[in-house]
Amino acid sequence: QAHKSSGSPHVLQITAISSMSDALTYY
């Protein structure tokens, strides 16, 4: 989380949301 200097701090949120949506799709 300390690598926010890359300019894309929302990548982690996007991955989390995508994984959550995938879990919802499987369930």
mmJSON file of the N, C-alpha and C atoms, coordinates in Angstrom:
{"data_MODEL":{"atom_site":{
"group_PDB":["ATOM","ATOM","ATOM","ATOM","ATOM","ATOM","ATOM","ATOM","ATOM","ATOM","ATOM","ATOM","ATOM","ATOM","ATOM","ATOM","ATOM","ATOM","ATOM","ATOM","ATOM","ATOM","ATOM","ATOM","ATOM","ATOM","ATOM","ATOM","ATOM","ATOM","ATOM","ATOM","ATOM","ATOM","ATOM","ATOM","ATOM","ATOM","ATOM","ATOM","ATOM","ATOM","ATOM","ATOM","ATOM","ATOM","ATOM","ATOM","ATOM","ATOM","ATOM","ATOM","ATOM","ATOM","ATOM","ATOM","ATOM","ATOM","ATOM","ATOM","ATOM","ATOM","ATOM","ATOM","ATOM","ATOM","ATOM","ATOM","ATOM","ATOM","ATOM","ATOM","ATOM","ATOM","ATOM","ATOM","ATOM","ATOM","ATOM","ATOM","ATOM"],
"id":[1,2,3,4,5,6,7,8,9,10,11,12,13,14,15,16,17,18,19,20,21,22,23,24,25,26,27,28,29,30,31,32,33,34,35,36,37,38,39,40,41,42,43,44,45,46,47,48,49,50,51,52,53,54,55,56,57,58,59,60,61,62,63,64,65,66,67,68,69,70,71,72,73,74,75,76,77,78,79,80,81],
"type_symbol":["N","C","C","N","C","C","N","C","C","N","C","C","N","C","C","N","C","C","N","C","C","N","C","C","N","C","C","N","C","C","N","C","C","N","C","C","N","C","C","N","C","C","N","C","C","N","C","C","N","C","C","N","C","C","N","C","C","N","C","C","N","C","C","N","C","C","N","C","C","N","C","C","N","C","C","N","C","C","N","C","C"],
"label_atom_id":["N","CA","C","N","CA","C","N","CA","C","N","CA","C","N","CA","C","N","CA","C","N","CA","C","N","CA","C","N","CA","C","N","CA","C","N","CA","C","N","CA","C","N","CA","C","N","CA","C","N","CA","C","N","CA","C","N","CA","C","N","CA","C","N","CA","C","N","CA","C","N","CA","C","N","CA","C","N","CA","C","N","CA","C","N","CA","C","N","CA","C","N","CA","C"],
"label_alt_id":[null,null,null,null,null,null,null,null,null,null,null,null,null,null,null,null,null,null,null,null,null,null,null,null,null,null,null,null,null,null,null,null,null,null,null,null,null,null,null,null,null,null,null,null,null,null,null,null,null,null,null,null,null,null,null,null,null,null,null,null,null,null,null,null,null,null,null,null,null,null,null,null,null,null,null,null,null,null,null,null,null],
"label_comp_id":["GLN","GLN","GLN","ALA","ALA","ALA","HIS","HIS","HIS","LYS","LYS","LYS","SER","SER","SER","SER","SER","SER","GLY","GLY","GLY","SER","SER","SER","PRO","PRO","PRO","HIS","HIS","HIS","VAL","VAL","VAL","LEU","LEU","LEU","GLN","GLN","GLN","ILE","ILE","ILE","THR","THR","THR","ALA","ALA","ALA","ILE","ILE","ILE","SER","SER","SER","SER","SER","SER","MET","MET","MET","SER","SER","SER","ASP","ASP","ASP","ALA","ALA","ALA","LEU","LEU","LEU","THR","THR","THR","TYR","TYR","TYR","TYR","TYR","TYR"],
"label_asym_id":["A","A","A","A","A","A","A","A","A","A","A","A","A","A","A","A","A","A","A","A","A","A","A","A","A","A","A","A","A","A","A","A","A","A","A","A","A","A","A","A","A","A","A","A","A","A","A","A","A","A","A","A","A","A","A","A","A","A","A","A","A","A","A","A","A","A","A","A","A","A","A","A","A","A","A","A","A","A","A","A","A"],
"label_entity_id":["1","1","1","1","1","1","1","1","1","1","1","1","1","1","1","1","1","1","1","1","1","1","1","1","1","1","1","1","1","1","1","1","1","1","1","1","1","1","1","1","1","1","1","1","1","1","1","1","1","1","1","1","1","1","1","1","1","1","1","1","1","1","1","1","1","1","1","1","1","1","1","1","1","1","1","1","1","1","1","1","1"],
"label_seq_id":[1,1,1,2,2,2,3,3,3,4,4,4,5,5,5,6,6,6,7,7,7,8,8,8,9,9,9,10,10,10,11,11,11,12,12,12,13,13,13,14,14,14,15,15,15,16,16,16,17,17,17,18,18,18,19,19,19,20,20,20,21,21,21,22,22,22,23,23,23,24,24,24,25,25,25,26,26,26,27,27,27],
"pdbx_PDB_ins_code":[null,null,null,null,null,null,null,null,null,null,null,null,null,null,null,null,null,null,null,null,null,null,null,null,null,null,null,null,null,null,null,null,null,null,null,null,null,null,null,null,null,null,null,null,null,null,null,null,null,null,null,null,null,null,null,null,null,null,null,null,null,null,null,null,null,null,null,null,null,null,null,null,null,null,null,null,null,null,null,null,null],
"Cartn_x":[0.832,0.0,0.862,2.152,3.053,3.52,3.086,3.512,2.448,1.938,0.931,1.578,2.907,3.608,3.54,3.0,2.911,1.867,0.927,-0.075,-1.39,-1.455,-2.728,-3.043,-3.491,-3.823,-5.162,-5.921,-7.24,-7.148,-5.943,-5.803,-6.17,-5.73,-6.042,-7.55,-8.21,-9.663,-10.348,-9.858,-10.469,-10.308,-9.115,-8.896,-9.788,-9.919,-10.764,-12.216,-12.684,-14.073,-14.275,-13.307,-13.449,-13.476,-12.616,-12.607,-13.925,-14.438,-15.714,-16.827,-16.83,-17.867,-17.743,-16.496,-16.306,-16.872,-16.613,-17.134,-18.662,-19.249,-20.711,-21.229,-20.473,-20.928,-20.872,-19.83,-19.71,-20.778,-21.199,-22.228,-23.609],
"Cartn_y":[-1.206,0.0,1.249,1.082,2.234,2.608,1.835,2.119,2.929,3.947,4.798,5.814,5.842,6.789,6.359,5.147,4.654,5.445,6.069,6.88,6.142,4.864,4.139,3.488,4.259,3.713,2.976,3.123,2.49,1.077,0.667,-0.682,-1.733,-1.509,-2.473,-2.535,-1.37,-1.363,-2.079,-1.855,-2.506,-4.02,-4.456,-5.904,-6.484,-5.763,-6.243,-6.338,-5.303,-5.308,-6.433,-6.615,-7.668,-9.038,-9.245,-10.536,-10.74,-9.682,-9.792,-10.108,-9.449,-9.708,-11.137,-11.608,-12.99,-13.952,-13.677,-14.542,-14.539,-13.364,-13.285,-14.065,-14.037,-14.772,-16.268,-16.711,-18.15,-18.609,-17.688,-18.07,-17.771],
"Cartn_z":[0.0,0.0,0.0,0.199,0.255,-1.147,-2.161,-3.53,-4.257,-3.597,-4.238,-5.172,-5.216,-6.074,-7.537,-7.78,-9.153,-9.941,-9.241,-9.919,-10.074,-9.674,-9.755,-8.422,-7.455,-6.14,-6.145,-7.243,-7.302,-7.87,-8.25,-8.824,-7.786,-6.551,-5.486,-5.28,-5.312,-5.116,-6.269,-7.485,-8.651,-8.55,-8.161,-8.043,-6.952,-5.846,-4.753,-5.222,-5.924,-6.399,-7.409,-8.297,-9.306,-8.644,-7.648,-6.953,-6.221,-5.617,-4.91,-5.9,-7.044,-8.04,-8.552,-8.726,-9.174,-8.138,-6.857,-5.797,-5.84,-6.051,-6.107,-7.312,-8.406,-9.59,-9.334,-8.618,-8.355,-7.368,-6.495,-5.527,-6.085],
"occupancy":[1.0,1.0,1.0,1.0,1.0,1.0,1.0,1.0,1.0,1.0,1.0,1.0,1.0,1.0,1.0,1.0,1.0,1.0,1.0,1.0,1.0,1.0,1.0,1.0,1.0,1.0,1.0,1.0,1.0,1.0,1.0,1.0,1.0,1.0,1.0,1.0,1.0,1.0,1.0,1.0,1.0,1.0,1.0,1.0,1.0,1.0,1.0,1.0,1.0,1.0,1.0,1.0,1.0,1.0,1.0,1.0,1.0,1.0,1.0,1.0,1.0,1.0,1.0,1.0,1.0,1.0,1.0,1.0,1.0,1.0,1.0,1.0,1.0,1.0,1.0,1.0,1.0,1.0,1.0,1.0,1.0],
"B_iso_or_equiv":[0.0,0.0,0.0,0.0,0.0,0.0,0.0,0.0,0.0,0.0,0.0,0.0,0.0,0.0,0.0,0.0,0.0,0.0,0.0,0.0,0.0,0.0,0.0,0.0,0.0,0.0,0.0,0.0,0.0,0.0,0.0,0.0,0.0,0.0,0.0,0.0,0.0,0.0,0.0,0.0,0.0,0.0,0.0,0.0,0.0,0.0,0.0,0.0,0.0,0.0,0.0,0.0,0.0,0.0,0.0,0.0,0.0,0.0,0.0,0.0,0.0,0.0,0.0,0.0,0.0,0.0,0.0,0.0,0.0,0.0,0.0,0.0,0.0,0.0,0.0,0.0,0.0,0.0,0.0,0.0,0.0],
"pdbx_formal_charge":[null,null,null,null,null,null,null,null,null,null,null,null,null,null,null,null,null,null,null,null,null,null,null,null,null,null,null,null,null,null,null,null,null,null,null,null,null,null,null,null,null,null,null,null,null,null,null,null,null,null,null,null,null,null,null,null,null,null,null,null,null,null,null,null,null,null,null,null,null,null,null,null,null,null,null,null,null,null,null,null,null],
"auth_seq_id":[1,1,1,2,2,2,3,3,3,4,4,4,5,5,5,6,6,6,7,7,7,8,8,8,9,9,9,10,10,10,11,11,11,12,12,12,13,13,13,14,14,14,15,15,15,16,16,16,17,17,17,18,18,18,19,19,19,20,20,20,21,21,21,22,22,22,23,23,23,24,24,24,25,25,25,26,26,26,27,27,27],
"auth_comp_id":["GLN","GLN","GLN","ALA","ALA","ALA","HIS","HIS","HIS","LYS","LYS","LYS","SER","SER","SER","SER","SER","SER","GLY","GLY","GLY","SER","SER","SER","PRO","PRO","PRO","HIS","HIS","HIS","VAL","VAL","VAL","LEU","LEU","LEU","GLN","GLN","GLN","ILE","ILE","ILE","THR","THR","THR","ALA","ALA","ALA","ILE","ILE","ILE","SER","SER","SER","SER","SER","SER","MET","MET","MET","SER","SER","SER","ASP","ASP","ASP","ALA","ALA","ALA","LEU","LEU","LEU","THR","THR","THR","TYR","TYR","TYR","TYR","TYR","TYR"],
"auth_asym_id":["A","A","A","A","A","A","A","A","A","A","A","A","A","A","A","A","A","A","A","A","A","A","A","A","A","A","A","A","A","A","A","A","A","A","A","A","A","A","A","A","A","A","A","A","A","A","A","A","A","A","A","A","A","A","A","A","A","A","A","A","A","A","A","A","A","A","A","A","A","A","A","A","A","A","A","A","A","A","A","A","A"],
"auth_atom_id":["N","CA","C","N","CA","C","N","CA","C","N","CA","C","N","CA","C","N","CA","C","N","CA","C","N","CA","C","N","CA","C","N","CA","C","N","CA","C","N","CA","C","N","CA","C","N","CA","C","N","CA","C","N","CA","C","N","CA","C","N","CA","C","N","CA","C","N","CA","C","N","CA","C","N","CA","C","N","CA","C","N","CA","C","N","CA","C","N","CA","C","N","CA","C"],
"pdbx_PDB_model_num":[1,1,1,1,1,1,1,1,1,1,1,1,1,1,1,1,1,1,1,1,1,1,1,1,1,1,1,1,1,1,1,1,1,1,1,1,1,1,1,1,1,1,1,1,1,1,1,1,1,1,1,1,1,1,1,1,1,1,1,1,1,1,1,1,1,1,1,1,1,1,1,1,1,1,1,1,1,1,1,1,1]
}}}
